[in-house]
């Protein structure tokens, strides 16, 4: 299951072609990785389509560079939500293997 923003069609096409070469398939879910409910919906969609989430790979990340006295609090909150909280919420939504 892919998630992301930017050139979604291009990335999906490339990954689909590469995974098809090995007999795999890929889908896309547009969850906003700063929103726990959307992360959970993505995990459920992955389970519905593929049966389980075997190996989650969190590659989400954003950045903002500024002196601390100039660093906007809303940017800090967004960085923490994407770079840290999204991994927690993804793992939390994924059932532990038996």
Secondary structure as UniProt FT lines:
FT   HELIX           8..20
FT   TURN            21..23
FT   TURN            33..34
FT   HELIX           36..50
FT   HELIX           68..70
FT   HELIX           73..80
FT   HELIX           81..85
FT   HELIX           86..93
//
